Amino acid sequence: MRDSRGIAICLNNLGVLAHDQGQYDAARRLYEESLKVSREVGAPRGVAQALKNLGWLAVHDGEYEAARSLFDESLSISRQLGDRFGLASTLTSLELSQLSRATTQQLGACSRTAWQPHETWETRCS
């Protein structure tokens, strides 16, 4: 019997390893395969994780709109699942990706207003 969920997890973990070693093409292939298998077996947490990791590759490539789309899809899945860790992790990824895109001037404005409660980074810094 094939453990497809386990295979999807292993593919994702191998993608993380490749990503950490700077092997971005290999990481992309592994994340995409993990995403495919996760979707096939109905493993939404695996789908959300793979999407988030693909988002980071898009950030690395300077494709911020693609990254935003991937992070948003991951967030949507995490919300549907009530997965608080997934939400926190992906929101953090989204915020950090926006910071990497921001100009120095925007970052200065952001740091001056970061203490204001009940606002998103986009509201304060865009």
C-alpha positions as CSV (number, residue, x, y, z in Angstrom):
1,M,0.0,0.0,0.0
2,R,1.3,3.4,-1.0
3,D,1.4,6.1,1.7
4,S,0.7,9.1,-0.6
5,R,0.4,11.6,2.2
6,G,3.8,10.5,3.6
7,I,5.3,10.8,0.1
8,A,3.9,14.3,-0.2
9,I,5.4,15.3,3.1
10,C,8.8,13.8,2.2
11,L,8.7,15.6,-1.2
12,N,8.0,18.9,0.6
13,N,10.8,18.3,3.1
14,L,13.3,17.4,0.4
15,G,12.2,20.7,-1.3
16,V,13.0,22.6,1.9
17,L,16.4,20.9,2.0
18,A,17.1,21.8,-1.7
19,H,15.9,25.4,-1.1
20,D,18.2,25.8,1.9
21,Q,21.1,24.6,-0.2
22,G,20.3,27.1,-2.9
23,Q,19.1,24.5,-5.4
24,Y,16.0,26.5,-6.4
25,D,15.1,24.5,-9.5
26,A,15.2,21.2,-7.6
27,A,13.2,22.8,-4.8
28,R,10.5,24.0,-7.2
29,R,10.2,20.6,-8.8
30,L,9.9,18.9,-5.4
31,Y,7.4,21.5,-4.0
32,E,5.3,21.2,-7.2
33,E,5.2,17.4,-7.0
34,S,4.3,17.6,-3.3
35,L,1.5,20.0,-4.2
36,K,0.2,17.6,-6.9
37,V,0.3,14.6,-4.6
38,S,-1.3,16.5,-1.8
39,R,-4.2,17.7,-4.0
40,E,-4.6,14.1,-5.4
41,V,-5.0,12.6,-2.0
42,G,-7.0,15.4,-0.5
43,A,-4.4,16.6,2.0
44,P,-5.2,20.3,2.4
45,R,-2.5,21.1,4.9
46,G,0.1,19.6,2.5
47,V,-1.4,21.8,-0.3
48,A,-1.1,24.9,1.9
49,Q,2.4,24.1,2.9
50,A,3.6,23.5,-0.7
51,L,1.9,26.7,-1.8
52,K,3.6,28.7,0.9
53,N,7.0,27.2,0.0
54,L,6.4,27.9,-3.7
55,G,5.6,31.5,-2.6
56,W,9.1,31.8,-1.1
57,L,10.6,30.7,-4.4
58,A,8.6,33.4,-6.2
59,V,9.9,35.9,-3.7
60,H,13.5,34.7,-4.3
61,D,12.9,35.2,-8.1
62,G,11.5,38.7,-7.5
63,E,8.0,37.7,-8.6
64,Y,6.1,39.4,-5.8
65,E,2.7,39.2,-7.3
66,A,3.0,35.5,-7.9
67,A,4.2,35.1,-4.4
68,R,1.3,37.0,-3.0
69,S,-1.1,34.8,-5.0
70,L,0.5,31.7,-3.7
71,F,0.5,33.0,-0.1
72,D,-3.2,34.1,-0.4
73,E,-4.2,30.6,-1.6
74,S,-2.3,29.0,1.3
75,L,-4.0,31.4,3.7
76,S,-7.4,30.6,2.4
77,I,-6.9,26.9,2.9
78,S,-5.5,27.4,6.4
79,R,-8.6,29.6,7.3
80,Q,-10.9,26.9,6.0
81,L,-9.1,24.3,8.2
82,G,-9.0,26.5,11.2
83,D,-5.2,25.8,11.2
84,R,-3.9,28.6,13.4
85,F,-0.2,27.6,12.9
86,G,-0.7,27.5,9.2
87,L,-2.3,31.0,9.3
88,A,0.4,32.4,11.5
89,S,3.2,30.9,9.4
90,T,1.8,32.1,6.1
91,L,0.9,35.5,7.3
92,T,4.5,35.9,8.5
93,S,5.7,34.8,5.1
94,L,3.4,37.3,3.4
95,E,4.6,40.1,5.7
96,L,8.3,39.2,5.2
97,S,7.8,39.0,1.5
98,Q,6.3,42.5,1.4
99,L,9.2,43.8,3.5
100,S,11.7,42.4,1.0
101,R,9.9,44.2,-1.7
102,A,9.7,47.5,0.2
103,T,12.0,50.4,-0.4
104,T,14.2,51.9,2.3
105,Q,11.9,54.9,2.6
106,Q,8.8,52.6,3.0
107,L,10.7,50.6,5.7
108,G,11.4,53.8,7.6
109,A,7.8,54.8,7.5
110,C,6.8,51.3,8.6
111,S,9.1,51.2,11.5
112,R,7.8,54.6,12.7
113,T,4.2,53.4,12.7
114,A,4.6,49.7,13.5
115,W,3.4,50.2,17.1
116,Q,-0.1,51.3,15.9
117,P,-2.6,48.6,16.9
118,H,-5.2,47.0,14.6
119,E,-3.5,47.8,11.3
120,T,-1.9,45.6,8.7
121,W,1.5,46.1,7.3
122,E,-0.1,47.1,4.0
123,T,-2.2,49.8,5.7
124,R,0.8,51.3,7.5
125,C,3.4,50.9,4.9
126,S,2.1,51.0,1.4
